[in-house]
Structure formats: C-alpha cells, structure tokens
C-alpha cells in the first residue's frame, strides 16, 4: 500500500517558480513510476510529467516542456516537480500518483 502526500503549492506571480514535493510511504514507493497531474477549475485532470523508478526516464506534456522538471530522491522517498517561468494557465491543483494511488493535491495559483 502506497500513501502519497504533496506539498509546496502556493501563490506566485507569473514568471516565478515553485517546487512541489510528493513524499511516498510504503516499501514499494521507490520501485514505482510516479506521475504528476493537475486539474484546473472546470477542466479535466491532465497528466503533466512522469518519472520511472530509477529516475532516468522522464516525460512531459508539451505545454510544460522546458519549464518543468520532474526528479526523485529515493533516499528521501520523494518525487519533485520543479516549475519555472510559471504562467497563469499553470494554475491548478497538482496531484502525484503512483500505483493507482493519489495524494490529496496541492494548489498552485499563478497571478498575472
């Protein structure tokens, strides 16, 4: 059983940066690929980035390529999403997911 807790969201001006964290518990977490999703108001949940268990393979939705970086520190059971050059359209609740388990989400608001 995996349990996920996200943190790091907040209010930031356009062009700013935030780093989200997803801490996973459970013996399997470090062996699982992890994804970050987001859900903007009135929109469907969208896959943002993925990372494999070893951290060597990552994928991004086109709209965040070059601005967001997903990484993981398996010693800390944590997956990060570094977000730079934030835009108003990045405003959403961000969720991490692993093995069909979801965290509670962390809200990111980008003011223009």
N, C-alpha and C positions, 0 to 999 in steps of 0.2 A: 504494500500500500504506500502510495506517494502522497505527501502533503506539500502544497506549494504556497508560499507567502511572497507577494510582491510588495515593493516599496520604492520610493524615490520620485513619485509623481509630484506635481505642483503646478504653480502658475509661473509662466516665463514669458518674456517678450519675444516677439518674432526675431529670429536670428540667434537666439540664445541656445543653451544646451542643458540637457538633463541626462542623468544616468539612472536607469531603472535597474533594480535588483530582483531576482527571483531565487529565494532560498528554498531548497528542496530537502525534505526529510524522508527517511526510508532508505534501506540498504541498496535499493536498485537505482536511485536517482542518477548516480554518476555513470550508469550504463545506458541511460536513456537519451534519445534525441529530445531536444526541448525547443518549443516554438513560442514566439511572442505573437499575440494577436492584438487587435484593437477594435473597438466599437465606438463609432461616433454617434452622436444623437440622431435618431431617426434612420440609422443605416445598419446594414448587416455587419456581423463580425468579420474582420478581414485579417488574413494571415500577413504578418509583417516580416518576420525573419525566422529562420530555423538554424539550428546548430546540431551537429551529430555528437555522439557521446564523447569522442576524443577531442572535439573542438576544432578539428582540421577541415571540416566541410561546413560551409555556411551558404545560405540562400536568402535572398531579399526580394520583396515586392519592388517593382520598378520605381515606384514613387519615392522610395527611401534610399535607393542605391546611391552611394557616395556621401550620404548624410548620417546614416545609422550604422552602427557596428555591433554585432552580437558576439559575445565571447563567454567563456565559462572558466571558472576556477574550481576544479573538482576537489581540491583540498578544503575549500570552504563550502562545498555543496551549493554553489551559486552560479547562476547564469545572469549576465548583464546585457543591457541594451543601452549603449551609448548613443545619444541622439544629439546631433549638432545641426546648426542652421535651421532651427525649427520654424515651421510655417503654421499659419492659422489652421490649415487643413489637417495638421497632425493632432489637433485637439480631439481627444477620445479617452475612453477608459482602456487601459492596456492590461492584458492578461497574459500570464505564461501558462503553458500547458505541456504536460508530459504524460504518456501512457493513458490518454483519455481522461486525465485529471486536470482540473482547472484551479487556479488561485482565485482570490476574491477580487482582484483587479486593483489598479492604482490609476488615479485620474490625472491626466495631463491637459492643461489648458494653456494655449498659446495665444497671447493677446497681440493684436496687430497695431 
